[in-house]
Amino acid sequence: MTPSPPQPRPHRPLFAIGLRLTAVICLSIMFVTVRVVDGRGVHVVESLFYRQALALPFVLGWVAMADGLRTVRTNRIRVHASRMMLGLSSMLLNFLSYILLLPAEAATIGFTMPIFGTILSALILREATGIHRWGAVLIGFVGVLVMIRPDAGHFPLQGVAVAIAAAFVTASVSLVLRELGRTESAGVVVFWFTTLSMIPLGIAMPFFAQMHDPVTWGLLLLIGLFGGIAQLCLTAALRWGPVSVVLPMDYSAIIWTTLLGLAIGEPWPLATTWIGASLIIASGLYIAWREHVRGKAAVPTTATLHPD
């Protein structure tokens, strides 16, 4: 008797939304804490090291409980290494953006990642990109210009450049993840990223490691703790709900980063930040919606849709 194929995991949209929202809040706490420890003399390389090192036990435990550590075997170690270098570069640039800009400002520019993802998909993957998505890209860049007002000098240009570079590199990571996702599970990808990243960070740490006071060590622990929780929740959310459902939760980051910024004594964002954020968020949501529509059109109506 032929065994029946495994049933797809059912969608639990509210649970998936809760997981994604938890991840966004944890990431916001992590990024703002990176800004705080920078003010306490912690080098950004130290923050990266402790982010990865302290998250590693969470990743190992998750993989062990989910599929078992034997499942991390891979024949694509070179692709994983490339993903690690891009991922570390993305994390470094994101950390620096929150150090150089106010948290809400860094978060808002980070929302341009889907815009760069659309551009890279068209140029590198040769994906068909119609006038709708190109229009959304244009609106997103208008939002950036409205927000930073280059003529007003409200924003440090170095910080803006770093934040835009962070969004671009993060979009590049998404392309590599799409390629890896064809053969590797999410657990395998997260495991190899976290593990391999300890090699360059371990080599760099002797040049940057310092002694810190107990409060600073506690803050570094928070960076690793909330970073690890966020990583697991981001992955789990996509197991229980489609991207089109969970992605809008990412834009709540501007709320959490604004509140956290106020809590550590940062000023209220400028009115132009909120106007620009509205345009950028609208652009990103429209791109996500168009991707959802195109995805449904590409799948026969009789097919069973699996979670993204």
C-alpha positions in Angstrom: 0.0 0.0 0.0 1.5 3.3 -1.0 1.9 5.7 1.9 0.0 8.9 1.7 2.1 12.0 1.2 2.7 14.2 4.2 -0.1 16.8 4.8 0.9 20.4 4.4 1.1 22.4 7.7 -2.2 24.3 8.1 -2.1 28.0 8.2 -2.6 29.7 11.5 -2.6 33.4 10.5 -3.1 34.9 13.9 -0.4 32.8 15.4 2.0 33.7 12.5 1.2 37.4 12.9 1.9 37.1 16.6 5.3 35.5 16.0 6.3 38.0 13.4 5.2 40.9 15.6 7.3 39.4 18.5 10.3 39.1 16.1 9.9 42.8 15.1 9.8 43.9 18.7 12.8 41.8 19.6 14.8 43.2 16.6 13.8 46.7 17.6 15.1 46.1 21.1 18.3 44.6 19.8 19.0 47.5 17.4 18.3 50.2 20.0 20.5 48.3 22.5 23.3 48.3 20.0 23.0 52.1 20.0 23.1 52.2 23.8 26.2 50.0 24.2 28.0 52.0 21.5 27.6 55.0 23.8 29.1 52.9 26.6 32.3 52.2 24.6 31.4 48.9 22.9 32.8 48.5 19.5 30.4 47.4 16.8 32.5 44.2 16.1 31.9 43.2 19.8 28.2 43.7 19.4 28.2 41.5 16.3 30.2 38.8 18.0 28.0 38.6 21.1 24.9 38.8 18.9 25.9 35.7 17.1 27.7 33.8 19.9 24.8 34.2 22.4 22.2 33.3 19.7 24.0 30.1 18.8 22.6 28.0 21.7 19.0 29.0 20.7 19.7 28.0 17.1 21.2 24.7 18.1 18.4 23.9 20.4 15.8 24.8 17.8 17.4 22.6 15.1 17.8 19.7 17.6 14.2 19.8 18.7 12.7 20.4 15.2 14.6 18.0 12.9 17.7 16.8 14.7 21.3 18.0 14.3 21.9 15.4 11.6 19.8 17.4 9.2 22.4 20.2 9.1 24.6 18.2 6.7 24.9 20.1 3.4 26.5 19.9 0.0 26.3 23.6 -0.5 28.8 24.9 2.0 30.2 27.5 -0.5 26.7 29.0 -0.9 26.3 29.0 2.8 29.6 30.8 3.2 28.6 33.4 0.6 25.3 33.9 2.5 27.3 34.3 5.8 29.5 37.0 4.4 26.5 38.9 2.9 24.6 38.4 6.1 27.4 39.6 8.3 27.8 42.7 6.1 24.1 43.3 6.3 24.1 43.0 10.1 27.2 45.3 10.4 25.6 48.0 8.2 22.3 47.8 10.1 24.1 48.1 13.4 26.0 51.1 12.2 22.8 52.7 10.8 21.2 52.6 14.3 24.4 54.1 15.8 24.6 56.9 13.3 20.9 57.8 13.0 17.9 58.0 15.4 16.3 54.6 15.7 13.0 55.6 13.9 15.1 57.1 11.1 17.2 54.0 10.7 14.1 51.8 10.8 12.4 53.9 8.1 15.2 53.8 5.6 15.5 50.0 6.3 11.9 49.7 4.9 13.4 50.3 1.4 14.7 46.7 1.4 11.7 45.4 -0.7 12.4 48.3 -3.2 16.0 47.2 -3.7 14.8 43.6 -3.8 12.5 44.4 -6.7 15.4 46.1 -8.6 17.8 43.3 -7.9 15.3 40.7 -9.0 14.7 42.5 -12.3 18.4 43.1 -13.0 20.0 39.8 -11.7 17.2 37.2 -11.8 15.7 38.8 -15.0 12.2 38.6 -13.4 9.4 40.3 -15.2 8.7 43.6 -13.4 5.7 45.6 -14.6 4.8 49.2 -14.4 3.0 48.6 -11.1 6.0 47.6 -9.2 8.3 50.1 -10.9 5.8 52.8 -9.9 6.0 51.5 -6.3 9.8 51.7 -6.4 9.6 55.3 -7.6 7.2 56.2 -4.8 9.5 54.6 -2.2 12.4 56.6 -3.3 10.3 59.8 -3.2 9.5 58.8 0.4 13.3 58.6 1.2 13.8 62.1 -0.3 10.9 63.6 1.6 12.2 62.0 4.8 15.9 63.0 4.6 15.4 66.4 2.8 18.9 66.6 1.5 18.8 70.4 1.3 17.9 70.8 5.0 20.9 69.1 6.6 18.8 67.4 9.3 20.4 64.0 8.7 24.1 63.0 8.7 24.8 62.0 5.1 27.1 59.2 6.4 24.3 57.7 8.4 21.9 57.9 5.5 24.4 56.3 3.1 25.0 53.4 5.6 21.3 52.8 6.1 20.6 52.7 2.4 23.6 50.3 1.9 22.2 48.2 4.7 18.8 47.9 2.9 20.6 47.1 -0.4 22.8 44.3 1.1 19.8 42.9 3.0 17.9 42.7 -0.3 20.9 40.9 -1.8 20.8 38.4 1.1 17.2 37.7 0.2 18.2 36.6 -3.3 20.8 34.2 -1.9 18.2 32.8 0.6 15.8 32.3 -2.3 18.5 30.2 -4.0 19.3 28.2 -0.8 15.7 27.7 -0.1 15.4 25.4 -3.1 17.4 22.7 -1.4 17.9 23.7 2.2 15.5 24.0 5.1 15.2 27.2 7.1 16.9 25.5 10.1 19.9 24.5 8.0 20.3 28.0 6.6 20.1 29.6 10.1 22.5 27.0 11.6 25.2 27.5 9.0 24.9 31.3 9.0 25.3 31.5 12.8 28.0 28.9 13.0 30.1 30.1 10.1 29.9 33.7 11.2 31.8 32.8 14.3 35.0 32.2 12.2 35.6 35.8 11.0 34.1 37.3 14.1 36.4 35.1 16.3 39.4 36.2 14.3 38.5 39.8 14.6 37.5 39.8 18.3 41.1 39.9 19.8 41.6 43.3 18.1 38.4 44.8 19.6 37.5 42.9 22.7 37.4 45.0 25.9 36.4 44.6 29.5 33.1 46.2 30.4 31.1 47.0 33.6 28.3 44.6 34.7 25.5 46.8 33.2 27.2 46.8 29.7 27.6 43.0 29.9 24.0 42.7 30.7 23.1 44.8 27.7 25.3 42.7 25.4 23.5 39.6 26.8 20.2 41.3 25.7 21.5 41.8 22.2 22.2 38.1 21.8 19.0 37.0 23.6 16.6 39.2 21.6 18.5 38.6 18.4 18.2 34.8 18.9 14.5 35.0 19.7 13.9 37.3 16.7 15.7 34.9 14.4 13.6 31.9 15.5 10.3 33.8 15.5 11.0 35.2 12.0 11.5 31.7 10.6 8.6 30.1 12.6 6.2 32.8 11.4 6.7 31.8 7.8 5.9 28.1 8.7 2.4 29.1 10.0 1.4 31.9 7.6 2.2 33.2 4.1 4.5 36.1 3.5 1.6 38.3 2.4 0.0 37.9 5.9 3.1 38.3 8.1 5.1 40.9 6.2 3.0 44.0 7.1 4.0 43.4 10.8 7.5 44.5 9.8 6.4 48.0 9.4 5.4 48.3 13.1 9.1 48.6 13.7 8.8 52.4 13.3 6.4 52.4 16.3 8.7 50.3 18.6 11.9 52.1 17.6 10.3 55.5 18.2 9.1 54.4 21.6 12.4 52.8 22.5 14.2 55.9 21.3 12.1 58.1 23.5 12.8 55.8 26.4 16.6 56.3 26.1 16.2 60.0 25.7 16.2 60.5 21.9 14.1 63.3 20.4 10.7 62.8 18.6 11.2 62.1 14.9 10.6 65.0 12.5 7.3 65.4 10.7 9.0 64.6 7.4 10.2 61.3 8.8 6.5 60.2 9.3 5.5 61.5 5.8 8.4 59.7 4.2 7.8 56.6 6.2 4.2 56.5 5.0 5.3 56.6 1.3 8.0 54.0 1.9 5.6 51.7 3.7 2.9 52.1 1.1 5.5 51.2 -1.6 6.7 48.1 0.3 3.2 46.9 1.0 2.1 47.4 -2.7 5.2 45.4 -3.9 4.3 42.6 -1.4 0.7 42.6 -2.6 1.8 42.4 -6.3 4.1 39.5 -5.4 1.2 37.8 -3.8 -1.1 38.3 -6.8 1.6 37.1 -9.2 2.2 34.1 -7.0 -1.4 33.1 -7.0 -1.7 33.6 -10.8 1.3 31.2 -11.3 -0.3 28.4 -9.3 -3.2 26.3 -10.7 -6.4 26.8 -8.8 -6.6 23.1 -8.0 -3.1 23.1 -6.3 -2.6 22.9 -2.6 -0.7 25.9 -1.4 2.0 25.3 1.1 3.2 27.9 3.6 5.9 30.1 2.3 
